[in-house]
Amino acid sequence: MTTDHTTDATPTLRISTNGPDVSSGDVTIVVAGDLDLDGAAELEATIEHGVDLACERAGQVMLDLRDVAFIDSTGLRALLAGRVEADRRGVHLSTTGLSAAARRLLELTDTLERLRAGVTPA
């Protein structure tokens, strides 16, 4: 299942969900554009839904951030809140395909490894 949507508040933010994969149960969330205050709540809700789907099928959640053009502290907060929810539910969550903007913020805030590493599923 693939779900694409553009938030009303931020037409430059695009979030799509792919999965869960039939064999692995994995869910991939692709984020593109500007991840800021206007779209952070939408991303947080999408990650929570992805964790729900992955949990049902013993899969993992991968956040593809290769097309993120800009990310601010509220976008980072949404990513970290997703990490907390995944940890709480025993779902492995990691990032993949980091854009330069996403990598820079994660390195500056010393959260890169926190979002790359995940818990070992129970």
C-alpha angles and dihedrals in degrees: 000000000000122000120190125184142154117217115243093226095050114032089180093063117084123183123182130179122210119190161308089242110231096231104031104026089227121153123205120199114196117201122191134174130013115353105196142123093305095058105025096094090050091052092047091052091047092051091049090052090048090052089051091052094045092046091055091056102032090249134134135243122237121192112208107204099166093116099044105126097183135008128183134188093279090054089050090049090054091052092049092046087053089051091052092050092048091049091049091053095042094245121142109237123183141160126241136182098022117199118223090255094051093044092049094053093044091050094046091051094042091237100115095099092041090059095040097050121063140186119271106254113251 
